[in-house]
Amino acid sequence: MPDSFRATLCGDASAEARIHRDLLDLTHAIQALLGNELVATVLLGGYARGEGSIVEHEKQLGPYNDYDLVVVVRSNARAHHEGLRHVAESWSKRLGVEVDVWPVAADDLNPPPRILLWLDAALGGARVLAGDEHVLDAVRRLDVRDIPLGESGRLLANRAVGLALSNLEADHDLRRARHGHKMILALGDVYLLAANRYAGTLAARMKELDTLGASPAVGTELVSAYQDAIAFRARPDLWKPATSLDAWYEATRELARARHLSFEAFRVGSPATPLGYATFSKSVYPEPIGLRTGASIGASIRARIKVGVPLWPYAGHPRERLARVAMLLAYEPQETASREKAAALLGIGHNATDQELHERVRALSGVGG
């Protein structure tokens, strides 16, 4: 495994050493499981870009972000899901950091799916930890213009899920801060993607977003919030809001609500209210996002079986349903009409509790994220 790359924004030596030890142990565990089936183990995300977060753990600095790993196998990635899921679960407990490990067949990366995950990899957000150094050659040819705008909508929906879950939790101060900042970063990113100015690092994106700050669609408020989110990213445990956390969160959520709805109105022509978006008659993902033709029907049936969400009111692929639920519970979690609509989309009866909504949103995000 290459040991020379910087994994974090802060660059603290002890934290860097801890992260590299963790990644080395993970690569050994994956190699032991897969043997000759393994082509390469790839690190994605903030640590791969040198932009990972660190926090203090029992008087020592250590990782805060998830470890996001893609394992490239020779064939039949699905056959390795269960074994790698056990690896992720056991190492998450051992390391005290969430570990995500996802298998991908080598042939499925040439050409790669036109999704944001692989665009970030193409722009420098990937490190081959073990195996074939050329495994990402085709991925690295991806360009911003190759990515459909529906991917931006999916990113915002996923970040809205984080806000929704935070809203439904009783003790969630750090999670609220984390998900609020993640939403702000996502909003800045989707405007950069739409303007074909998306870059591979946070610093480069900040510079590009600053040039768009004068435009009404972006605005200086989002630019300032994006810069604050980068500061949070470096050391979440040291970040303090200018006001109280509650006041900061409400202001951040209002900013996110306005920009999220505005972007979706631009992207698909949806209404400018959460309830209007949730009842929008057209698809919010009109472009295929890494899906085979006809996959939506099968995915909806699986979501019905695994999660219990209804086939009616029908909202296409589970991603459609999740996007609408997230919009409601991220921005109007206490509004009666929004809660009832979210409950109906989730297959829960009237007067659903926060816990019931939380459990069903988490389950749906597992099949529709």
Residue frames relative to the residue before (quaternion, step in Angstrom):
aa qw qx qy qz dx dy dz
M 1.0000 0.0000 0.0000 0.0000 0.00 0.00 0.00
P 0.4690 -0.6626 0.4871 0.3220 3.63 -0.90 0.83
D 0.1523 -0.8250 0.5403 0.0656 3.59 -0.76 0.98
S 0.5653 0.6394 -0.3677 0.3693 3.58 1.24 0.16
F 0.5963 0.6010 -0.3824 0.3702 3.59 1.15 -0.35
R 0.4300 -0.6741 0.5398 0.2633 3.54 -1.19 0.66
A 0.2698 -0.8125 0.5043 0.1129 3.56 -0.78 1.03
T 0.7962 0.3090 -0.1290 0.5039 3.61 1.08 -0.63
L 0.6040 -0.5532 0.4337 0.3756 3.53 -1.29 0.39
C 0.6967 0.4839 -0.2754 0.4524 3.59 0.97 -0.86
G 0.2633 -0.8014 0.4979 0.2011 3.58 1.02 -0.74
D 0.2824 0.7674 -0.5306 0.2230 3.62 1.15 0.45
A 0.5115 -0.6997 0.4093 0.2851 3.58 -0.74 1.11
S 0.6856 0.4823 -0.3071 0.4505 3.61 0.86 -0.87
A 0.6523 0.4985 -0.3188 0.4736 3.58 1.01 -0.75
E 0.6281 0.5321 -0.3316 0.4609 3.56 1.01 -0.80
A 0.6536 0.5097 -0.3157 0.4619 3.59 0.95 -0.85
R 0.6440 0.5194 -0.3244 0.4586 3.58 0.96 -0.83
I 0.6712 0.5008 -0.3040 0.4541 3.59 0.87 -0.92
H 0.6649 0.4944 -0.3108 0.4657 3.60 0.93 -0.81
R 0.6169 0.5207 -0.3491 0.4758 3.61 1.07 -0.65
D 0.6412 0.5301 -0.3231 0.4510 3.56 0.93 -0.89
L 0.6920 0.4843 -0.2815 0.4553 3.56 0.84 -0.99
L 0.6242 0.5278 -0.3382 0.4662 3.58 1.05 -0.70
D 0.6532 0.5056 -0.3079 0.4721 3.59 0.95 -0.86
L 0.6535 0.5137 -0.3135 0.4590 3.57 0.99 -0.80
T 0.6527 0.5033 -0.3292 0.4608 3.59 0.93 -0.79
H 0.6361 0.5177 -0.3336 0.4648 3.59 1.02 -0.70
A 0.6519 0.5143 -0.3165 0.4586 3.60 0.97 -0.83
I 0.6576 0.5006 -0.3069 0.4720 3.58 0.99 -0.81
Q 0.6398 0.5219 -0.3190 0.4652 3.59 0.98 -0.84
A 0.6537 0.5174 -0.3171 0.4522 3.59 0.96 -0.85
L 0.6699 0.4969 -0.3000 0.4630 3.58 1.05 -0.71
L 0.8063 0.3544 -0.1556 0.4472 3.58 0.76 -1.06
G 0.2215 -0.8083 0.5224 0.1571 3.61 1.09 -0.50
N 0.8521 -0.1293 0.1089 0.4954 3.56 -0.90 -0.95
E 0.5410 0.6148 -0.4057 0.4059 3.59 1.24 -0.18
L 0.6111 0.5850 -0.3406 0.4103 3.57 1.21 -0.49
V 0.2127 -0.7550 0.6092 0.1168 3.56 -0.92 0.98
A 0.7720 -0.2114 0.1702 0.5748 3.58 0.89 -0.95
T 0.2461 -0.7091 0.6353 0.1815 3.53 -1.28 0.51
V 0.1000 -0.8276 0.5518 -0.0231 3.54 -0.63 1.20
L 0.2690 -0.7353 0.6033 0.1517 3.56 -0.97 0.94
L 0.0927 -0.7829 0.6143 0.0330 3.56 -0.93 0.96
G 0.6926 0.5314 -0.3263 0.3624 3.55 -1.32 0.02
G 0.8392 -0.2720 0.1652 0.4410 3.50 -1.39 -0.29
Y 0.6745 0.4884 -0.3159 0.4547 3.60 0.89 -0.83
A 0.6246 0.5277 -0.3445 0.4612 3.60 1.08 -0.60
R 0.7028 0.4508 -0.2591 0.4855 3.59 1.11 -0.69
G 0.4795 -0.6466 0.4561 0.3795 3.59 1.21 -0.26
E 0.6058 0.5608 -0.3340 0.4549 3.56 1.24 0.51
G 0.3218 0.7764 -0.4862 0.2393 3.57 1.18 0.49
S 0.4488 -0.6778 0.5214 0.2596 3.53 -1.29 0.49
I 0.0964 -0.7636 0.6312 0.0954 3.54 -1.26 0.47
V 0.0735 -0.7651 0.6382 0.0429 3.54 -1.24 0.60
E 0.5608 -0.6004 0.4466 0.3543 3.54 -1.27 0.25
H 0.0629 -0.7689 0.6363 0.0026 3.55 -0.92 1.05
E 0.8274 -0.1726 0.0983 0.5254 3.60 -0.49 1.17
K 0.7303 -0.4649 0.2015 0.4582 3.54 0.81 1.19
Q 0.6671 0.3979 -0.3276 0.5379 3.58 1.22 0.45
L 0.4269 -0.6914 0.5194 0.2646 3.55 -1.07 0.75
G 0.0968 0.7970 -0.5871 0.1039 3.53 -0.98 0.93
P 0.7441 -0.4441 0.2696 0.4200 3.58 -1.28 0.07
Y 0.2178 -0.7552 0.6062 0.1215 3.53 -1.29 0.57
N 0.6643 0.4858 -0.2996 0.4826 3.59 1.00 -0.81
D 0.5894 -0.5165 0.4722 0.4036 3.52 -1.37 0.15
Y 0.3618 -0.6362 0.6153 0.2929 3.51 -1.36 0.29
D 0.0991 -0.8120 0.5750 0.0102 3.58 -0.43 1.25
L 0.0178 0.8187 -0.5689 0.0756 3.56 -0.44 1.26
V 0.1404 -0.7328 0.6582 0.1001 3.52 -1.14 0.77
V 0.1780 -0.7776 0.5981 0.0779 3.55 -0.86 1.02
V 0.2084 -0.7806 0.5806 0.1008 3.56 -0.56 1.17
V 0.0901 -0.8057 0.5854 -0.0019 3.56 -0.71 1.15
R 0.6582 -0.5497 0.3436 0.3828 3.54 -1.22 0.45
S 0.7871 -0.1499 0.1244 0.5853 3.60 0.99 -0.75
N 0.8415 0.2453 -0.1453 0.4588 3.54 -1.37 0.18
A 0.0637 -0.8428 0.5345 0.0029 3.55 0.59 1.18
R 0.6108 0.5880 -0.3572 0.3917 3.57 1.00 -0.78
A 0.6181 0.5715 -0.3467 0.4137 3.59 1.05 -0.69
H 0.7191 0.4407 -0.2427 0.4793 3.59 1.18 -0.47
H 0.3947 0.7493 -0.4670 0.2545 3.61 1.25 -0.09
E 0.7167 0.4798 -0.2783 0.4228 3.54 0.69 -1.09
G 0.6673 0.5027 -0.3100 0.4538 3.59 0.87 -0.90
L 0.6916 0.4621 -0.2802 0.4792 3.57 0.96 -0.84
R 0.5758 0.5607 -0.3827 0.4556 3.58 1.14 -0.48
H 0.6507 0.5017 -0.3122 0.4769 3.58 1.00 -0.78
V 0.6092 0.5357 -0.3490 0.4692 3.58 1.04 -0.73
A 0.6708 0.5064 -0.2982 0.4524 3.58 0.88 -0.97
E 0.6765 0.4964 -0.3007 0.4533 3.58 0.89 -0.89
S 0.6945 0.4783 -0.2930 0.4507 3.58 0.83 -0.95
W 0.7019 0.4509 -0.2798 0.4750 3.59 0.95 -0.80
S 0.5555 0.5724 -0.3993 0.4521 3.61 1.15 -0.41
K 0.6716 0.4804 -0.2902 0.4837 3.57 0.97 -0.85
R 0.6789 0.5138 -0.2949 0.4337 3.56 0.93 -0.91
L 0.7646 0.3842 -0.1936 0.4799 3.58 0.94 -0.90
G 0.3813 -0.7281 0.4861 0.2969 3.58 1.17 -0.46
V 0.6442 0.4273 -0.3096 0.5537 3.56 1.27 0.47
E 0.5060 -0.6471 0.4665 0.3279 3.57 -0.98 0.79
V 0.1174 -0.7817 0.6117 0.0319 3.55 -0.85 1.06
D 0.0768 -0.7765 0.6251 0.0176 3.56 -0.84 1.04
V 0.0001 -0.7935 0.6072 -0.0414 3.56 -0.78 1.05
W 0.0023 -0.8261 0.5604 -0.0589 3.56 -0.59 1.14
P 0.3035 -0.7751 0.5232 0.1828 3.63 -0.75 0.98
V 0.0383 -0.7681 0.6392 0.0013 3.55 -1.13 0.76
A 0.4165 -0.6917 0.5271 0.2651 3.59 -0.94 0.85
A 0.5944 -0.6096 0.3913 0.3491 3.57 -0.97 0.86
D 0.6561 0.5285 -0.3164 0.4360 3.60 0.95 -0.85
D 0.6403 0.5439 -0.3280 0.4319 3.60 1.15 -0.54
L 0.6492 0.4958 -0.3255 0.4762 3.60 1.27 -0.02
N 0.7428 0.3203 -0.2076 0.5500 3.58 1.24 0.11
P 0.3998 -0.4134 -0.7320 0.3654 1.56 -0.07 2.51
P 0.5340 -0.6409 0.4403 0.3320 3.60 -1.14 0.51
P 0.5980 -0.5270 0.4410 0.4125 3.60 -1.21 0.35
R 0.4083 -0.7181 0.5107 0.2384 3.59 -1.00 0.81
I 0.3533 0.7217 -0.5029 0.3185 3.53 0.49 1.27
L 0.6795 -0.5268 0.3304 0.3894 3.56 -1.24 0.48
L 0.5760 0.5991 -0.3819 0.4042 3.58 1.02 -0.71
W 0.7476 0.3872 -0.2284 0.4889 3.58 0.83 -0.94
L 0.5593 0.5558 -0.4074 0.4609 3.60 1.16 -0.34
D 0.6441 0.5114 -0.3223 0.4687 3.59 0.94 -0.84
A 0.6228 0.5254 -0.3329 0.4747 3.56 1.07 -0.75
A 0.6574 0.5215 -0.3072 0.4489 3.58 0.97 -0.87
L 0.7183 0.4420 -0.2374 0.4819 3.57 1.10 -0.74
G 0.7365 -0.4343 0.2225 0.4685 3.58 1.20 0.39
G 0.5863 0.6103 -0.3640 0.3890 3.59 1.24 -0.03
A 0.6398 0.4723 -0.3500 0.4951 3.59 0.92 0.89
R 0.0586 -0.7711 0.6337 0.0192 3.55 -1.13 0.79
V 0.3080 -0.7179 0.5899 0.2043 3.57 -0.82 0.96
L 0.2353 -0.8088 0.5289 0.1033 3.56 -0.43 1.24
A 0.7895 -0.0472 0.0605 0.6090 3.58 1.10 -0.69
G 0.7336 0.4337 -0.3024 0.4269 3.56 -1.12 0.61
D 0.8311 -0.2577 0.1877 0.4556 3.54 -1.34 -0.46
E 0.3651 -0.7624 0.5000 0.1882 3.59 -0.52 1.20
H 0.6959 0.4715 -0.2670 0.4713 3.59 1.19 -0.45
V 0.3762 0.7734 -0.4584 0.2242 3.57 1.24 0.04
L 0.7382 0.3985 -0.2207 0.4976 3.61 1.15 -0.54
D 0.2995 0.7906 -0.4973 0.1947 3.61 1.21 0.22
A 0.6907 0.4582 -0.2873 0.4800 3.61 0.88 -0.87
V 0.6082 0.5615 -0.3448 0.4426 3.57 1.06 -0.75
R 0.6853 0.5186 -0.2918 0.4198 3.57 0.91 -0.91
R 0.5997 0.5478 -0.3735 0.4482 3.61 1.24 -0.04
L 0.4608 0.6772 -0.4533 0.3514 3.59 1.25 -0.07
D 0.1610 -0.7720 0.6112 0.0682 3.54 -1.16 0.76
V 0.6728 -0.4967 0.3579 0.4154 3.58 -1.21 0.49
R 0.6798 0.5100 -0.2926 0.4384 3.58 0.94 -0.84
D 0.5822 0.5840 -0.3770 0.4217 3.60 1.24 -0.19
I 0.6616 0.5477 -0.2921 0.4207 3.59 1.19 -0.51
P 0.3896 -0.7281 0.5062 0.2488 3.64 -0.63 1.04
L 0.5957 -0.6061 0.3997 0.3436 3.55 -1.12 0.71
G 0.5315 0.6322 -0.4025 0.3947 3.58 1.20 -0.38
E 0.5783 0.5805 -0.3727 0.4355 3.58 1.16 -0.51
S 0.6165 0.5301 -0.3400 0.4726 3.58 1.11 -0.65
G 0.6409 0.5168 -0.3207 0.4684 3.57 1.00 -0.79
R 0.6566 0.5047 -0.3140 0.4643 3.57 1.00 -0.78
L 0.6152 0.5387 -0.3471 0.4593 3.60 1.04 -0.73
L 0.6755 0.4835 -0.2989 0.4697 3.59 0.87 -0.91
A 0.6340 0.5220 -0.3384 0.4593 3.60 0.99 -0.76
N 0.6527 0.5119 -0.3191 0.4584 3.60 0.93 -0.83
R 0.6663 0.4797 -0.3056 0.4822 3.58 1.00 -0.77
A 0.6178 0.5286 -0.3421 0.4710 3.60 1.10 -0.62
V 0.5678 0.5657 -0.3809 0.4610 3.60 1.15 -0.55
G 0.6395 0.5267 -0.3232 0.4574 3.59 0.97 -0.84
L 0.6493 0.4966 -0.3144 0.4826 3.59 0.97 -0.83
A 0.6507 0.5299 -0.3184 0.4409 3.56 0.92 -0.92
L 0.6701 0.4902 -0.3027 0.4680 3.58 0.87 -0.91
S 0.6349 0.5243 -0.3299 0.4617 3.59 1.01 -0.77
N 0.6450 0.5336 -0.3174 0.4455 3.57 1.00 -0.84
L 0.7303 0.4493 -0.2228 0.4638 3.57 1.09 -0.74
E 0.6113 0.5486 -0.3438 0.4551 3.58 1.31 0.00
A 0.5042 -0.6799 0.4498 0.2849 3.57 -1.07 0.76
D 0.7970 0.1606 -0.0532 0.5798 3.60 0.89 -0.93
H 0.2735 0.8153 -0.4394 0.2596 3.53 0.11 1.26
D 0.1878 0.8307 -0.5134 0.1050 3.62 1.09 0.54
L 0.7200 0.4225 -0.2655 0.4823 3.61 0.74 -1.03
R 0.6283 0.5253 -0.3407 0.4617 3.59 1.04 -0.70
R 0.6278 0.5223 -0.3488 0.4598 3.60 0.98 -0.75
A 0.6520 0.5024 -0.3177 0.4708 3.58 0.94 -0.87
R 0.6647 0.5162 -0.3082 0.4436 3.57 0.88 -0.93
H 0.7315 0.4283 -0.2537 0.4659 3.58 0.78 -1.00
G 0.5873 0.5555 -0.3727 0.4558 3.58 1.13 -0.51
H 0.6866 0.4667 -0.2785 0.4829 3.56 0.91 -0.91
K 0.6295 0.5290 -0.3463 0.4516 3.62 0.98 -0.72
M 0.6371 0.5139 -0.3310 0.4696 3.58 1.05 -0.72
I 0.6424 0.5186 -0.3314 0.4566 3.59 0.94 -0.81
L 0.6444 0.5081 -0.3232 0.4714 3.59 0.94 -0.84
A 0.6522 0.5157 -0.3159 0.4572 3.58 0.97 -0.83
L 0.6424 0.5221 -0.3295 0.4541 3.59 0.96 -0.81
G 0.6528 0.4979 -0.3188 0.4737 3.56 0.92 -0.84
D 0.6591 0.5326 -0.3047 0.4349 3.55 0.97 -0.88
V 0.6861 0.4838 -0.3159 0.4420 3.61 0.87 -0.87
Y 0.6252 0.5077 -0.3535 0.4759 3.61 1.06 -0.57
L 0.6296 0.5131 -0.3331 0.4789 3.59 1.07 -0.65
L 0.6324 0.5267 -0.3278 0.4639 3.57 1.01 -0.79
A 0.6690 0.5038 -0.3015 0.4559 3.56 0.92 -0.92
A 0.7185 0.4181 -0.2393 0.5017 3.59 1.11 -0.69
N 0.4187 -0.7189 0.4450 0.3315 3.60 1.33 0.05
R 0.5272 0.6193 -0.4151 0.4077 3.57 1.03 0.86
Y 0.3543 0.7527 -0.4840 0.2713 3.56 1.23 0.28
A 0.1093 -0.8058 0.5817 0.0178 3.57 -0.95 0.96
G 0.6559 -0.5904 0.3451 0.3197 3.54 -1.31 0.34
T 0.7710 0.2818 -0.1705 0.5451 3.62 1.17 -0.36
L 0.6234 -0.5480 0.4009 0.3878 3.55 -1.22 0.46
A 0.6348 0.5376 -0.3360 0.4417 3.59 0.96 -0.80
A 0.6741 0.4789 -0.2954 0.4785 3.58 0.94 -0.88
R 0.6429 0.5091 -0.3317 0.4664 3.60 0.99 -0.73
M 0.6175 0.5488 -0.3425 0.4474 3.57 1.01 -0.82
K 0.6555 0.5123 -0.3071 0.4621 3.57 0.94 -0.87
E 0.6778 0.4815 -0.2941 0.4715 3.58 0.92 -0.88
L 0.6574 0.5135 -0.3217 0.4478 3.59 0.94 -0.85
D 0.6033 0.5727 -0.3520 0.4291 3.57 1.05 -0.73
T 0.6497 0.5145 -0.3194 0.4595 3.58 1.07 -0.68
L 0.6901 0.4544 -0.2726 0.4930 3.60 1.22 -0.44
G 0.4334 0.7569 -0.4258 0.2407 3.57 1.27 -0.19
A 0.6559 0.5276 -0.3205 0.4345 3.58 1.09 -0.60
S 0.5803 0.5848 -0.3851 0.4159 3.60 1.19 -0.32
P 0.5575 -0.6366 0.4081 0.3428 3.63 -0.92 0.83
A 0.6231 0.5663 -0.3497 0.4109 3.61 1.02 -0.71
V 0.7338 0.3684 -0.2110 0.5303 3.59 1.08 -0.72
G 0.0791 -0.8479 0.5167 0.0890 3.57 0.50 -1.18
T 0.5878 -0.6146 0.4058 0.3349 3.54 -1.14 0.66
E 0.5716 0.5973 -0.3884 0.4070 3.61 1.13 -0.53
L 0.6687 0.4772 -0.2981 0.4862 3.58 0.95 -0.84
V 0.6197 0.5428 -0.3460 0.4491 3.60 1.00 -0.76
S 0.6725 0.4860 -0.2983 0.4717 3.60 0.89 -0.90
A 0.6557 0.5089 -0.3111 0.4630 3.57 0.99 -0.83
Y 0.6185 0.5434 -0.3348 0.4583 3.58 1.07 -0.72
Q 0.6512 0.5070 -0.3100 0.4720 3.57 0.99 -0.84
D 0.6402 0.5144 -0.3151 0.4757 3.57 1.03 -0.78
A 0.6374 0.5338 -0.3228 0.4523 3.58 1.03 -0.76
I 0.6177 0.5233 -0.3437 0.4759 3.59 1.09 -0.64
A 0.6308 0.5233 -0.3281 0.4698 3.59 1.03 -0.78
F 0.6302 0.5159 -0.3263 0.4798 3.58 1.01 -0.79
R 0.6272 0.5768 -0.3329 0.4038 3.56 0.96 -0.88
A 0.6549 0.5335 -0.3260 0.4246 3.57 0.97 -0.78
R 0.7994 -0.0644 0.0892 0.5906 3.61 0.77 -1.02
P 0.2183 -0.8203 0.5143 0.1226 3.63 0.17 1.22
D 0.6753 0.5171 -0.3027 0.4301 3.59 1.01 -0.77
L 0.6990 0.4399 -0.2732 0.4932 3.62 1.21 -0.31
W 0.5330 0.6508 -0.4018 0.3620 3.59 1.23 -0.29
K 0.0391 -0.7757 0.6299 0.0087 3.54 -1.07 0.84
P 0.4122 -0.6942 0.5186 0.2815 3.62 -0.92 0.81
A 0.5988 -0.5758 0.4154 0.3705 3.55 -1.19 0.51
T 0.7370 0.2537 -0.1623 0.6051 3.58 1.20 -0.59
S 0.7162 -0.3361 0.2993 0.5335 3.59 -1.11 -0.57
L 0.6321 -0.5359 0.3917 0.3998 3.56 -1.21 0.45
D 0.6380 0.5305 -0.3360 0.4457 3.60 0.95 -0.81
A 0.6737 0.4857 -0.2983 0.4703 3.57 0.90 -0.91
W 0.6364 0.5242 -0.3253 0.4630 3.58 1.01 -0.83
Y 0.6723 0.5122 -0.3045 0.4391 3.56 0.87 -0.95
E 0.6599 0.5010 -0.3163 0.4619 3.58 0.91 -0.86
A 0.6576 0.4973 -0.3128 0.4716 3.60 0.96 -0.84
T 0.6496 0.5122 -0.3110 0.4679 3.58 1.01 -0.83
R 0.6648 0.5021 -0.3080 0.4593 3.56 0.95 -0.84
E 0.6402 0.5122 -0.3281 0.4692 3.59 1.04 -0.71
L 0.6305 0.5130 -0.3271 0.4819 3.57 1.03 -0.79
A 0.6670 0.5037 -0.2975 0.4614 3.57 0.91 -0.92
R 0.6245 0.5490 -0.3367 0.4419 3.58 0.96 -0.86
A 0.6932 0.4818 -0.2860 0.4534 3.58 0.80 -1.03
R 0.7129 0.4493 -0.2719 0.4646 3.59 0.83 -0.96
H 0.6251 0.5428 -0.3393 0.4466 3.60 1.01 -0.78
L 0.6963 0.4622 -0.2770 0.4742 3.58 0.81 -0.99
S 0.6389 0.5256 -0.3282 0.4559 3.58 1.03 -0.76
F 0.6610 0.5004 -0.3171 0.4606 3.57 0.93 -0.83
E 0.6733 0.4878 -0.3041 0.4650 3.59 0.91 -0.82
A 0.6009 0.5352 -0.3604 0.4719 3.60 1.11 -0.61
F 0.6469 0.5003 -0.3053 0.4879 3.57 1.05 -0.79
R 0.7137 0.4866 -0.2659 0.4280 3.58 0.89 -0.96
V 0.8452 0.0872 -0.0039 0.5273 3.61 0.78 -0.98
G 0.5237 -0.6618 0.4115 0.3440 3.63 1.22 0.02
S 0.3525 0.7569 -0.4849 0.2604 3.60 1.17 0.50
P 0.6332 -0.5461 0.3868 0.3889 3.63 -1.22 0.43
A 0.5236 -0.6855 0.4381 0.2529 3.53 -1.25 0.54
T 0.6399 0.4455 -0.3610 0.5117 3.60 1.13 0.61
P 0.6111 -0.5656 0.3877 0.3954 3.62 -1.08 0.56
L 0.6785 0.4782 -0.3070 0.4655 3.61 0.88 -0.85
G 0.6275 0.5229 -0.3344 0.4702 3.57 1.05 -0.72
Y 0.6373 0.5199 -0.3205 0.4699 3.58 1.01 -0.80
A 0.6764 0.5137 -0.2960 0.4370 3.57 0.91 -0.92
T 0.7480 0.3577 -0.2040 0.5205 3.59 1.13 -0.60
F 0.3180 0.7641 -0.4957 0.2632 3.58 1.29 0.24
S 0.4112 -0.7670 0.4418 0.2178 3.57 -0.66 1.10
K 0.6815 0.4668 -0.2955 0.4799 3.59 1.16 -0.46
S 0.6167 -0.5398 0.4163 0.3937 3.54 -1.27 0.30
V 0.3226 -0.7286 0.5626 0.2203 3.58 -1.04 0.71
Y 0.7156 0.3047 -0.2382 0.5816 3.57 1.32 0.03
P 0.0084 -0.8498 0.5270 -0.0063 3.59 0.53 1.14
E 0.6792 0.4444 -0.2944 0.5046 3.59 1.18 -0.43
P 0.4996 -0.6352 0.4772 0.3453 3.61 -0.99 0.65
I 0.1282 -0.7909 0.5961 0.0528 3.57 -0.87 0.97
G 0.8133 -0.2446 0.1222 0.5137 3.56 0.12 1.27
L 0.5719 0.5971 -0.3770 0.4175 3.58 1.17 0.50
R 0.4509 -0.6481 0.5388 0.2938 3.56 -1.18 0.61
T 0.6193 -0.5279 0.4193 0.4025 3.57 -1.19 0.47
G 0.8109 0.2380 -0.1958 0.4974 3.58 -0.86 0.98
A 0.4636 0.7105 -0.4342 0.3029 3.58 1.26 -0.07
S 0.5768 0.6264 -0.3815 0.3597 3.61 1.10 -0.63
I 0.6543 0.5181 -0.3262 0.4439 3.59 0.93 -0.86
G 0.6729 0.4914 -0.2986 0.4654 3.58 0.88 -0.91
A 0.6522 0.5118 -0.3134 0.4632 3.57 1.01 -0.83
S 0.6320 0.5292 -0.3321 0.4585 3.60 1.03 -0.73
I 0.6508 0.5042 -0.3132 0.4735 3.58 1.00 -0.79
R 0.6478 0.5063 -0.3220 0.4694 3.59 0.99 -0.80
A 0.6368 0.5189 -0.3284 0.4662 3.59 1.04 -0.76
R 0.6157 0.5373 -0.3382 0.4668 3.57 1.10 -0.69
I 0.6990 0.4703 -0.2698 0.4663 3.58 0.93 -0.92
K 0.7546 0.4223 -0.2251 0.4489 3.59 0.79 -1.04
V 0.7991 0.3150 -0.1293 0.4955 3.57 0.92 -0.94
G 0.4376 -0.7053 0.4569 0.3200 3.57 1.06 -0.70
V 0.4282 0.6786 -0.4939 0.3350 3.60 1.21 0.18
P 0.5126 -0.6738 0.4342 0.3075 3.61 -1.01 0.73
L 0.4978 -0.5948 0.5228 0.3537 3.54 -1.30 0.25
W 0.7539 0.2064 -0.1437 0.6069 3.55 1.28 -0.34
P 0.4565 -0.1861 -0.8627 0.1129 1.67 -1.80 1.68
Y 0.4209 -0.7402 0.4767 0.2185 3.52 -0.71 1.15
A 0.0159 0.8013 -0.5968 0.0391 3.56 -0.91 0.91
G 0.6701 -0.5299 0.3078 0.4189 3.58 0.98 0.82
H 0.8096 -0.1534 0.1749 0.5389 3.54 -1.10 -0.80
P 0.6366 -0.5434 0.3744 0.3991 3.64 -1.09 0.56
R 0.5587 0.5896 -0.3978 0.4267 3.59 1.13 -0.46
E 0.6104 0.5440 -0.3446 0.4612 3.58 1.06 -0.73
R 0.6803 0.4874 -0.2848 0.4674 3.55 0.84 -0.99
L 0.6613 0.5157 -0.3072 0.4499 3.58 0.93 -0.92
A 0.6385 0.5356 -0.3311 0.4425 3.61 0.95 -0.84
R 0.6843 0.4828 -0.2855 0.4659 3.59 0.96 -0.86
V 0.6405 0.5114 -0.3174 0.4770 3.57 0.98 -0.83
A 0.6620 0.5180 -0.3087 0.4451 3.57 0.91 -0.94
M 0.6292 0.5344 -0.3402 0.4504 3.59 0.96 -0.79
L 0.6731 0.5040 -0.2932 0.4549 3.58 0.95 -0.85
L 0.7811 0.3767 -0.1877 0.4612 3.56 0.72 -1.07
A 0.5805 0.5490 -0.3857 0.4613 3.59 1.23 -0.19
Y 0.8303 0.2766 -0.0920 0.4750 3.55 0.86 -0.99
E 0.7897 0.1643 -0.1134 0.5801 3.61 1.21 -0.34
P 0.0860 0.8692 -0.4854 0.0389 3.60 0.89 0.89
Q 0.7412 0.3844 -0.2322 0.4989 3.62 1.16 -0.40
E 0.5001 0.6377 -0.4376 0.3895 3.60 1.25 0.01
T 0.5130 -0.6899 0.4159 0.2965 3.57 -0.69 1.11
A 0.6857 0.4898 -0.3000 0.4471 3.59 0.80 -0.99
S 0.6662 0.4979 -0.3070 0.4627 3.59 0.99 -0.79
R 0.6469 0.5117 -0.3215 0.4652 3.58 0.98 -0.81
E 0.6690 0.4976 -0.3103 0.4567 3.58 0.94 -0.83
K 0.6487 0.4977 -0.3260 0.4746 3.58 1.01 -0.75
A 0.6371 0.5162 -0.3276 0.4695 3.58 0.99 -0.80
A 0.6466 0.5208 -0.3164 0.4589 3.57 0.97 -0.87
A 0.6479 0.5143 -0.3212 0.4610 3.59 0.98 -0.82
L 0.6665 0.4938 -0.3027 0.4694 3.58 0.94 -0.85
L 0.7029 0.4527 -0.2515 0.4875 3.57 1.16 -0.64
G 0.4845 -0.6862 0.4250 0.3373 3.58 1.25 -0.13
I 0.5131 0.6055 -0.4309 0.4293 3.57 1.15 0.69
G 0.5437 -0.6390 0.4395 0.3208 3.57 -1.10 0.66
H 0.7099 -0.4244 0.3452 0.4436 3.53 -1.34 0.03
N 0.8167 0.2540 -0.1996 0.4781 3.54 -1.31 0.45
A 0.1827 0.8011 -0.5433 0.1723 3.58 1.02 0.80
T 0.4289 -0.6892 0.5203 0.2651 3.57 -1.03 0.76
D 0.6628 -0.4767 0.3839 0.4314 3.55 -1.31 0.24
Q 0.6527 0.5255 -0.3208 0.4414 3.57 0.95 -0.83
E 0.6511 0.5098 -0.3195 0.4627 3.60 0.95 -0.83
L 0.6583 0.4963 -0.3061 0.4761 3.57 0.95 -0.86
H 0.6384 0.5448 -0.3186 0.4406 3.57 0.96 -0.91
E 0.6806 0.4974 -0.2931 0.4510 3.57 0.83 -0.99
R 0.6973 0.4658 -0.2875 0.4628 3.58 0.92 -0.86
V 0.6157 0.5311 -0.3527 0.4631 3.61 1.03 -0.66
R 0.6487 0.5111 -0.3180 0.4656 3.58 0.94 -0.87
A 0.6671 0.5029 -0.3068 0.4561 3.56 0.91 -0.88
L 0.6698 0.4915 -0.3038 0.4664 3.58 0.94 -0.87
S 0.6308 0.5339 -0.3469 0.4435 3.60 1.00 -0.72
G 0.6056 0.5706 -0.3503 0.4300 3.58 1.18 -0.49
V 0.7663 0.3184 -0.1873 0.5256 3.58 1.15 -0.50
G 0.7836 0.3372 -0.1635 0.4955 3.57 1.20 -0.36
G 0.4312 0.7385 -0.4389 0.2758 3.59 1.25 0.18
